[in-house]
Amino acid sequence: EALAEEDHAHDEGEEEHEEDLAEDEASPSNGRLASSASRANGASAGASYILPSGFIGAAVSTFRTRYGVPGHSHAEHGHSDEEHAHESEDLHGEETLSGVDSDELVLEHDDEPISEADGVAIDLEQVRLDLRGEVRDVSGSIEKVRFRGGVSNYDHRELEGVEIGTTFEKNAGEGRVELVQREIDGLRGVVGMQFEGFDFQARGEEAFIPAHRSYSPAMFAFEQLKLDPHWTVQAGGRAEYVRLDPDGFAVQEFAPFAASSGVVYDFGGVAAHTLGLSLSYAERAPTATELFADGVHTARQIFERGRGDLEAESSWGADLTFKRNVGLVTGAVNLFYQQYADYINLSGTEEETDGVRVFEYDDVQARFWGSEVEAVLHLHQLLNTYEHDLDLAGQVDFVEARNITDDQDLPRIPPLRSRVRLTHQWMRAVTSQLEAVFVEPQDDVAAFELPTDAYQLLNASVGYTLGVETQQTITIYAQGYNLTDEEARVHTSFLKDIAPLSGRSFIVGVRATF
């Protein structure tokens, strides 16, 4: 029975692709996906000291989770890399001093044991300390100085049954200082410095990313000059140095650079309607994974192979944006174009090893273009509702991406997506939201990549907050996801043919702030 339920989670297009069949007869998703259980817990505490001309605050947070890896058995070789560390730090790197917003954390649960005897599970733990502050009215030309920093310890253990197969550890630190200039004759901006560094270690026979150390100091600046009530010009730049020092390989050094310039036209001179055009050039240093990977990446279920001679990725682009900020209908339209000279692409090959397909990093010429459109109809203005805010919002975004070198579609490009959301708020105490998401099929695929079908998601939430007029609040909330129990496969996921999104799910919780 368990095997039958697991088969429903697999996209039958995978088998049809291998057998060169013409039709896609995807089976409905139901039951449970084996080795998909997860549980997580975390805590954070922070405090700030308010000064007459600024503040300084610190926070400490912990996060731990254990989750299964779908589609992977104990008999297979399992590997993982520092990407899990990046993903975890991306999730928590933007925490405020008051801690993590629990609304952003969505967990899936399964009654089966997390670490199954024939499966692979990940046991992840992170501890992070953050410091943030601001000093205002520094001088006649400096409006304020902002600074922030943080250190973190990340441990990632790959469990094969109940045994620890491989352990990854990352100790990282970062800091940033910004000087915000006062506006003088229409000119204002910000200049600053930033530093990031980490020490990554891997222990175990299945570690396929070598231990390495990295540090990357950078300097940046952004300035804007208001010529008159209608015209504003902008310019910015960033210079960085990246050093990767891996065990067993030569040191890699890069000096990526980025610059941008633009102009904004304010039609009425009061920021009600604006039109902006910007041009940019950007470089990005390759990561250790892109350079040195050589093994099975368990989380992606592929054999990942890096290329040690990759150069910094470079691109230039243009953005055109129109914004309407006042009135019954507000919103924005953005058109973008990006051309890459050395796009670092991860694509499939004909080779298979350890039972999975080999994916290799390469640099190709690539082109991206697309648009993002969003609009909000403020129904409370139209209906003149008393103490009720009622908004109907819509959003559409799409991107087209092409590998110009090989004249092929690039892999894992998201399809056209639209979203409709009705939001209600009363006296800031009661909030509710009903959201429908429509994702179109994606059949512009690269070699060894399967298309995905269209799907629709219906989500809803409601919350009640006590003490909205005070600094101490308690919010009781309930959220429902995928209420129609739709089968949904995310095209950007490496596991889309193994694991669809979870079915109908509900979350209830209490959040307190003080």
Solvent accessible surface area in square Angstrom, and as a share of the most:
residue,aa,sasa,rsa
1,E,170,0.76
2,A,69,0.53
3,L,138,0.68
4,A,57,0.44
5,E,50,0.22
6,E,35,0.16
7,D,93,0.48
8,H,59,0.26
9,A,8,0.06
10,H,50,0.22
11,D,11,0.06
12,E,61,0.27
13,G,11,0.11
14,E,58,0.26
15,E,102,0.46
16,E,19,0.08
17,H,85,0.38
18,E,120,0.54
19,E,112,0.50
20,D,130,0.68
21,L,104,0.52
22,A,110,0.85
23,E,118,0.53
24,D,77,0.40
25,E,113,0.51
26,A,43,0.33
27,S,20,0.13
28,P,93,0.58
29,S,42,0.27
30,N,80,0.41
31,G,57,0.54
32,R,115,0.42
33,L,26,0.13
34,A,30,0.23
35,S,11,0.07
36,S,29,0.19
37,A,2,0.02
38,S,18,0.12
39,R,128,0.47
40,A,22,0.17
41,N,101,0.52
42,G,51,0.49
43,A,70,0.55
44,S,45,0.29
45,A,67,0.52
46,G,39,0.38
47,A,75,0.59
48,S,56,0.36
49,Y,144,0.55
50,I,127,0.64
51,L,71,0.35
52,P,141,0.89
53,S,48,0.31
54,G,1,0.01
55,F,49,0.20
56,I,73,0.37
57,G,4,0.04
58,A,45,0.35
59,A,10,0.08
60,V,67,0.38
61,S,10,0.06
62,T,62,0.36
63,F,22,0.09
64,R,95,0.35
65,T,15,0.09
66,R,65,0.24
67,Y,58,0.22
68,G,6,0.06
69,V,5,0.03
70,P,17,0.11
71,G,26,0.25
72,H,10,0.05
73,S,45,0.29
74,H,80,0.36
75,A,99,0.77
76,E,53,0.24
77,H,98,0.44
78,G,0,0.00
79,H,23,0.10
80,S,0,0.00
81,D,1,0.00
82,E,3,0.01
83,E,38,0.17
84,H,7,0.03
85,A,0,0.00
86,H,68,0.30
87,E,90,0.40
88,S,7,0.05
89,E,28,0.12
90,D,110,0.57
91,L,90,0.45
92,H,6,0.03
93,G,27,0.26
94,E,149,0.67
95,E,20,0.09
96,T,75,0.43
97,L,24,0.12
98,S,96,0.62
99,G,10,0.10
100,V,62,0.36
101,D,65,0.34
102,S,45,0.29
103,D,44,0.23
104,E,125,0.56
105,L,55,0.27
106,V,76,0.43
107,L,54,0.27
108,E,83,0.37
109,H,133,0.59
110,D,27,0.14
111,D,126,0.65
112,E,67,0.30
113,P,94,0.59
114,I,12,0.06
115,S,24,0.16
116,E,36,0.16
117,A,89,0.69
118,D,94,0.49
119,G,5,0.04
120,V,1,0.01
121,A,1,0.01
122,I,1,0.01
123,D,5,0.02
124,L,10,0.05
125,E,59,0.26
126,Q,4,0.02
127,V,62,0.36
128,R,14,0.05
129,L,90,0.45
130,D,21,0.11
131,L,76,0.38
132,R,71,0.26
133,G,2,0.02
134,E,22,0.10
135,V,66,0.38
136,R,91,0.33
137,D,100,0.52
138,V,72,0.41
139,S,53,0.34
140,G,65,0.63
141,S,55,0.36
142,I,31,0.16
143,E,50,0.22
144,K,41,0.17
145,V,31,0.18
146,R,87,0.32
147,F,57,0.24
148,R,109,0.40
149,G,20,0.19
150,G,9,0.09
151,V,85,0.49
152,S,8,0.05
153,N,52,0.27
154,Y,1,0.00
155,D,29,0.15
156,H,0,0.00
157,R,42,0.15
158,E,0,0.00
159,L,13,0.06
160,E,28,0.13
161,G,5,0.05
162,V,128,0.74
163,E,117,0.52
164,I,100,0.51
165,G,26,0.25
166,T,1,0.00
167,T,22,0.13
168,F,1,0.00
169,E,37,0.17
170,K,3,0.01
171,N,68,0.35
172,A,21,0.16
173,G,22,0.21
174,E,65,0.29
175,G,25,0.24
176,R,53,0.19
177,V,55,0.32
178,E,19,0.09
179,L,63,0.31
180,V,11,0.06
181,Q,41,0.18
182,R,74,0.27
183,E,95,0.43
184,I,92,0.47
185,D,137,0.71
186,G,15,0.14
187,L,73,0.36
188,R,76,0.28
189,G,9,0.08
190,V,28,0.16
191,V,55,0.31
192,G,8,0.08
193,M,113,0.50
194,Q,29,0.13
195,F,94,0.39
196,E,76,0.34
197,G,12,0.11
198,F,41,0.17
199,D,50,0.26
200,F,1,0.00
201,Q,60,0.26
202,A,24,0.19
203,R,125,0.46
204,G,44,0.42
205,E,178,0.80
206,E,27,0.12
207,A,33,0.26
208,F,14,0.06
209,I,3,0.01
210,P,26,0.16
211,A,14,0.11
212,H,0,0.00
213,R,80,0.29
214,S,12,0.08
215,Y,91,0.35
216,S,15,0.10
217,P,52,0.33
218,A,5,0.04
219,M,127,0.57
220,F,27,0.11
221,A,39,0.30
222,F,81,0.34
223,E,47,0.21
224,Q,57,0.25
225,L,63,0.31
226,K,94,0.40
227,L,106,0.53
228,D,60,0.31
229,P,80,0.50
230,H,65,0.29
231,W,111,0.39
232,T,16,0.10
233,V,54,0.31
234,Q,54,0.24
235,A,52,0.41
236,G,19,0.19
237,G,29,0.28
238,R,73,0.26
239,A,54,0.42
240,E,42,0.19
241,Y,72,0.27
242,V,17,0.09
243,R,69,0.25
244,L,7,0.04
245,D,44,0.23
246,P,5,0.03
247,D,71,0.37
248,G,83,0.80
249,F,108,0.45
250,A,80,0.62
251,V,59,0.34
252,Q,39,0.17
253,E,100,0.45
254,F,21,0.09
255,A,79,0.61
256,P,7,0.04
257,F,96,0.40
258,A,27,0.21
259,A,37,0.29
260,S,48,0.31
261,S,58,0.37
262,G,17,0.16
263,V,46,0.27
264,V,40,0.23
265,Y,59,0.23
266,D,15,0.08
267,F,95,0.39
268,G,50,0.48
269,G,27,0.26
270,V,116,0.67
271,A,56,0.43
272,A,12,0.09
273,H,52,0.23
274,T,21,0.12
275,L,68,0.34
276,G,16,0.15
277,L,82,0.41
278,S,41,0.26
279,L,99,0.49
280,S,38,0.25
281,Y,85,0.32
282,A,40,0.31
283,E,50,0.22
284,R,93,0.34
285,A,13,0.10
286,P,3,0.02
287,T,55,0.32
288,A,2,0.02
289,T,12,0.07
290,E,20,0.09
291,L,5,0.02
292,F,13,0.05
293,A,2,0.02
294,D,88,0.46
295,G,5,0.05
296,V,3,0.02
297,H,1,0.00
298,T,0,0.00
299,A,30,0.23
300,R,45,0.17
301,Q,21,0.09
302,I,9,0.05
303,F,24,0.10
304,E,0,0.00
305,R,70,0.26
306,G,17,0.16
307,R,79,0.29
308,G,41,0.39
309,D,94,0.49
310,L,4,0.02
311,E,113,0.51
312,A,23,0.18
313,E,17,0.07
314,S,15,0.10
315,S,8,0.05
316,W,130,0.46
317,G,0,0.00
318,A,26,0.20
319,D,49,0.25
320,L,71,0.35
321,T,33,0.19
322,F,75,0.31
323,K,94,0.40
324,R,84,0.31
325,N,76,0.39
326,V,79,0.45
327,G,32,0.31
328,L,66,0.33
329,V,61,0.35
330,T,23,0.13
331,G,21,0.20
332,A,18,0.14
333,V,59,0.34
334,N,26,0.13
335,L,87,0.43
336,F,49,0.20
337,Y,69,0.26
338,Q,38,0.17
339,Q,40,0.18
340,Y,41,0.16
341,A,59,0.46
342,D,43,0.22
343,Y,44,0.17
344,I,13,0.07
345,N,9,0.04
346,L,10,0.05
347,S,33,0.21
348,G,13,0.13
349,T,33,0.19
350,E,149,0.67
351,E,78,0.35
352,E,105,0.47
353,T,40,0.23
354,D,69,0.36
355,G,71,0.68
356,V,17,0.10
357,R,60,0.22
358,V,0,0.00
359,F,24,0.10
360,E,63,0.28
361,Y,19,0.07
362,D,55,0.28
363,D,39,0.20
364,V,8,0.04
365,Q,93,0.41
366,A,0,0.00
367,R,84,0.31
368,F,32,0.13
369,W,115,0.40
370,G,3,0.03
371,S,15,0.10
372,E,90,0.40
373,V,57,0.33
374,E,87,0.39
375,A,43,0.33
376,V,41,0.23
377,L,52,0.26
378,H,33,0.15
379,L,30,0.15
380,H,40,0.18
381,Q,100,0.44
382,L,107,0.53
383,L,107,0.53
384,N,133,0.68
385,T,48,0.28
386,Y,172,0.65
387,E,75,0.34
388,H,67,0.30
389,D,66,0.34
390,L,37,0.19
391,D,35,0.18
392,L,67,0.33
393,A,19,0.15
394,G,29,0.28
395,Q,56,0.25
396,V,64,0.37
397,D,27,0.14
398,F,60,0.25
399,V,30,0.17
400,E,69,0.31
401,A,9,0.07
402,R,75,0.27
403,N,7,0.04
404,I,59,0.30
405,T,80,0.46
406,D,80,0.41
407,D,102,0.53
408,Q,82,0.36
409,D,33,0.17
410,L,2,0.01
411,P,14,0.09
412,R,51,0.18
413,I,17,0.09
414,P,59,0.37
415,P,17,0.11
416,L,77,0.38
417,R,87,0.32
418,S,30,0.19
419,R,48,0.18
420,V,69,0.39
421,R,66,0.24
422,L,68,0.34
423,T,47,0.27
424,H,47,0.21
425,Q,59,0.26
426,W,95,0.33
427,M,94,0.42
428,R,138,0.50
429,A,13,0.10
430,V,42,0.24
431,T,52,0.30
432,S,37,0.24
433,Q,61,0.27
434,L,89,0.44
435,E,15,0.07
436,A,25,0.19
437,V,9,0.05
438,F,78,0.33
439,V,11,0.06
440,E,73,0.33
441,P,71,0.44
442,Q,16,0.07
443,D,104,0.54
444,D,65,0.33
445,V,40,0.23
446,A,11,0.08
447,A,55,0.43
448,F,69,0.29
449,E,21,0.09
450,L,15,0.07
451,P,65,0.41
452,T,7,0.04
453,D,88,0.45
454,A,43,0.33
455,Y,17,0.06
456,Q,82,0.36
457,L,28,0.14
458,L,57,0.28
459,N,23,0.12
460,A,32,0.25
461,S,35,0.23
462,V,79,0.45
463,G,8,0.08
464,Y,99,0.38
465,T,27,0.15
466,L,80,0.40
467,G,35,0.33
468,V,35,0.20
469,E,139,0.62
470,T,79,0.46
471,Q,154,0.68
472,Q,109,0.49
473,T,27,0.16
474,I,79,0.40
475,T,17,0.10
476,I,90,0.46
477,Y,24,0.09
478,A,37,0.28
479,Q,24,0.11
480,G,6,0.06
481,Y,63,0.24
482,N,7,0.04
483,L,46,0.23
484,T,80,0.46
485,D,74,0.38
486,E,51,0.23
487,E,49,0.22
488,A,0,0.00
489,R,17,0.06
490,V,49,0.28
491,H,5,0.02
492,T,59,0.34
493,S,41,0.26
494,F,49,0.20
495,L,31,0.16
496,K,9,0.04
497,D,25,0.13
498,I,24,0.12
499,A,23,0.18
500,P,26,0.16
501,L,76,0.38
502,S,44,0.29
503,G,33,0.31
504,R,123,0.45
505,S,34,0.22
506,F,137,0.57
507,I,40,0.20
508,V,120,0.69
509,G,19,0.19
510,V,101,0.58
511,R,67,0.24
512,A,63,0.49
513,T,60,0.35
514,F,200,0.83
